[in-house]
Amino acid sequence: MTLSDARLTQIAARFAELEARLASGTLEGKEFIAASRDYAELEPVARAAAAVRAMRTELDSLAALDDPEMRELAEEELARLRGELPAAEQALAIAMLPRDSADSRPAMLEIRAGTGGDEAALFAADLYRMYERFAAEQGWRVEMVSANASEIGGFKEVVANVSGTGVFARLKYESGVHRVQRVPVTESGGRIHTSAATVAVLPEPDEVDVQIEDKDLKIDIYRASGAGGQHVNTTDSAVRITHLPTGLVVICQDERSQHKNKAKALQVLRARLYEKMRDEAQGAEAEARKAMVGSGDRSERIRTYNFPQGRVTDHRINLTLHRLPEILEGPGLGELVDALIAEDQAKRLAAMDG
């Protein structure tokens, strides 16, 4: 997708207009918020467009040189610019791709043990640690919202809030079924087992995005149970919230305070309702989304972690990396995420060109 010089001029003019409005000091309230959001969205596009315009202008100037001596000196610079311009135009095309409005949001990370019993719960804990370490590398903050621990140290289910810059944009490709192939610590015969855990990454909405009416909630308070802290089984602090219109149920029992558990449960409920709203709104685009990397469907098998061979395979883009320990430690996950983003962008560009 190559943009005309006239289109590049329009982008520059629009960006300059937004800059002037924000600098004027006349915007307040909702107008200021809207202009700031538009500015933030247009800035990377304007920067990429300016780079393309500068290259094209320099190419035209060098190509128009009449002086034979200057022309000879300019050939090397012409060759460099002609080699770099396609990459700059590609970067501009990527910057102009329609953005998911949720990309800049924090995310709710939910990991649940699937098939495989205790081994699946241990793998769920491994995945949670992987995302914790990856988040630390990105400068994000992870706060556990709720957890249902297994007896041998894993997680039957764990939910966490991940906050920071661009969290959902980078984590959204992790939704789906993660499969592990290894010898379980509980297996004395040394046989390789296959287990699985399900990951769901939901964008976290603001309270204004999802309105929850008290009349739509059924709230049950009961005594916490299961493997956990000292307060478990001693206080009626666990909270179960049922959203009556949708039937969604959220349970939180990790905090000693009933009020804190309720607040966290509502946080999770709001994220699930927001995701449900997004799914319904995007229903008409479902077929188009199937062509992209990952549908976000948590029933889709997306990745296999094979311990005997030390490899991780992402089935959506047929990428295998023989760096399993580094990936599970967090830093190596970035290479997988970057590859998924690049593949998604390439497919979306191809769809636009087609």
N, C-alpha and C positions, 0 to 999 in steps of 0.2 A: 504494500500500500504506500504509494508515493504521493505526498501532498504538494499541491501547486504553491508557487510563491505567494499568490493572492491569499490562499488559506493560511499560510504562515504569518502573513501581515495581519490577518483578522485575529489570530491567536495573540499576537503581540499587542494589538490594540485593546483587546478585551482585558488582558492582564494589566496593562498600564491603567486602564479605567478603574479596575478593582483596587490597584495600589493607591490611586488618587483618592478614591472614596474612603478607604480605610485611613489614609493620612489626613483627611480633611477634619476629622474630629467631630463630624456632624451626625455620625451614625450612633444610634443607641439601641439597647434592648435586642429585640428579634432581628432588626435590620443589620445590626453589627454582627450578630452571631451568623446570620445567613451569608453576609459578605465575607466573613472570616473563613467560613467553610468553603465557599466558592474559590477563595484565594488559595487555600491549602490544596484543593483538588486541582486547580489549574497550574499551580507553580511548577510541578515537574514537567508538565506538557510544555509550558512556556519556555522553560530552560532548555528542553530538548529541541524545540522549534528554533530557538535562537542559535543553537549550535549548528543546526542544518542550514539556516539562512546565512550564517557567517561563512560556512564552507562553500556554499554555492556562490556567494558574492566573490570570495577569493578566487575560486575556480574561473569565474567569468573574467575577472581582472587579469589573471595570469594568461588565460587563453587569448586575450585581446592584445597582448604585447606585440608590437611591430619590430622593435629593435632586435636584430638577430642575436647579439651578444646577451641581452637580457633574457631573450627567449630560451637560449641554451641553459642559462642558469635556473630558469623557472621550471624546466622539464622535470627535475627531481621533485620539486614541491608539488607540481601538478600530479605526478604519479602517486605521491603520498596522499593527497587529498582525494583523488579518485578511488584509492583503496580504502580510505576511511569513511567516505560519504555513505556507502550502503549500510554500514553498521550504525551510523548516526541516524539514518532514516528509519532503520529497524527499531532503534531505541525510541524514536518519536512515535512510531506506530504502536509500540507496546504501551507507552505512556498514555496514548489516546484510547486504549481499550476501555470499554465500559467497566466501571468498578463496582464490586459488590459493596453496597452501602454499609455492610457490617464489618468490612475488612479492618477498620481502625478500632474496633471494639475489643474490650477484654473478652475472655471466653470462659465458659464452664466446661471443665474436662471431666468426663465420666468414664470410668474403666470398670468393667464387670468380668468376673471369671466366667468362662464358657464351658465347653466340654473338657473334661480332664480332671475333675475333682480337685483334690489338694494341689496337684501340680498346676492346674489352671489358675488357682488362687495365688500361688507363688509367682507365676508368670505375670499376673496382673500387678503384683507388687514390683516386679522388675520393670514393667512398662511405666509405672508411676514414677519410680526413681529416675528412669531415663528422661522423662519429660521434666522432672524437677531440675535435673542437671542441665538439660538443654535450655530451660527457661533462665537459669542462672547465667549461662553464657550469653543470652540475649539481653540480660539486664532486666528481666521480668520478675514479678513477684508471684509466688505460689502460696495460696492459703487453703489448707484442707477444710472443706465444708462438712463432709461426713464420711465415715468409713465403717465398713462391716468387716472386721478382721476374721481370718480363719484361725483355727486352733494352732496351726503350725507356723504362723507368721506371715501368711499372705493376706490378700484382700479378696473377699467375695465381691465387694463393691467398694469403690472409693470415688468421691466427688471432690473436685478442687476448683477454686477460682484462680485464673491466671490473668494478671493485669500487667499492662505495659504498652509500649508502642508497637502497633501492627501485630498484635497477638493472634487474632482470628485469621488474618491474612496468611500467616505462616503455619498455623496449626490445623486449619480446616481440612487439609488433605489427609489428616490422620484418622478420620472417622471410618470405621469399618472393622472387619474381623482380622486380628493379628494372630498368626499361627506359630507355635513353637515346636521344634523337633529336638528332643534331648533325652538323656537318661535322667529320670526324676530322682531326687534325693531320697524319695520314699521307696524306690525300686531296688531291691537287693540283687536282682538277676542281671542288671546291666543292660536291659533292653531299652531301645529308643522308643519313646512314646510321643504321640502328637497331641497337643492340647491347644486351647485357644482362649483368647480374651477379646472382648468387644470394647472398642473405644468410640466414644461420641464426643465431638467438640461442638458446643453450641455458643453462638454469639450472645453476650450478655447485654440485655437491653437496659435503657434508662427506665425509671418508673413511669415516665410520661408515655413511653412506647407501648406499655402493656398495663392497662388498667384492670386491677383485680378487685371485685366487689366483695365485701364481707359476706353478703348473702349467698355468694357462690361457693363459699368454703365450708367444709366440715372439718373441724379441728379436734383431734383426739389427743389426750395427754395420758401417758402411761409410764410404767417403770422400765428403764432401759435394760437391755439384756445382751448377752454375748460377751466375747473376749474384748476387754477394754480397760479403761482407767478405774481408779478406786471408787468413783461415784456410781459405776454401773451396778444395778440391782439395789441401790440404796436410796434413790430419790425418784419421785415422779416427775422427771424432766424431759423424757423423750416426747417428741411431737410428730404426729402423723397428720398431714394436710391432704384432704381430698378436694380436688376442684370439680365440683358437681357438674358443670356444663360439659366438660371433656372427659371426666373420669380419671384424670391424671392424679397419681398419688405420690407424695414426697414424704420421706421419713428422715428425721434428723435427731440423733441422740448423743452426739459427741460432747456437747457442752454441759456443764453442771447446771447452767441456768436454762430454765424453760423458755424464757424470753429470747435468749440468744439462739436456742435451737429453732424457735419459731421464725426468727428473722432469717436464719440461714435456709430454712425450708422454703420460705417465701422467695428467697433469692433464686433457688434452684427452680421452683415452680415458674417464676417469671421467665427464666431462660427457656424452659421447655415450651411454654405457651408462645413465646416469641418465635421459636423455631417452627412451631406448628403453623403460625401465621405466615412465616416466610415460605414454607412448603406449599401452603394453599395459594399464596400469591404467585408463586413461580410455577404452578401446575401447568399452565399453558406452554411453558418453555421446557417441559420435562424432556421431550424428545431431543431438543437441541443440547440440553445438558448432558445427555448420555454420551455425546461425542467428546465431551471434555474429560479431563483426568479426574476420575472418581465422581460418583454421583452424590456422595455424602451419605449414601445408604449404609447404615451400620450393619446390615446383613451381608454386605459384599466383602469377600475375602480379599484383602489388599496386600498382605505382606507375610512372608515366612522367615522365621529366625531359625536357622539350622546350626545347632551347636557342634555336632561332629565335624562338619565341614567349615565351620567358622564363617558362614556366609549369611547375608540378609538379601532376600529377593523381593522387590516390589513388583507385583504381578501386573499392575496397571500400565507400567512403562517398560516392562521386561528388563529391569535394571538389577544386576546382582553385584554386590560389593562384598569382598572377602575381608571385612573389617568389623565383624560382629561385636567383639569386646568394646571397640571404640564407639560404635553406634549406641550400645546399651549404656555406655558411660556418659552419653549426651553429646559430646562434640561432633561425633561422626554423623549424627542425625541431620545436621545442617546440610550435608551434601545431598542426602535423599530429598529433603524438603526443597532445596534449590532446583534439583532435577525435575521434581513434580511441577513446580511453578513454571519452569521454562517450557516443559511439555504442554502445559495448559495454555500458556500464552501462544505457543506456536500453533496449536490447534484452533484457538480462537481467531488468530490472524488469518489462518487458511480459510476458516469459515466466512470471514468478512470479505476476503478477496474473491471467494467463490460466489 
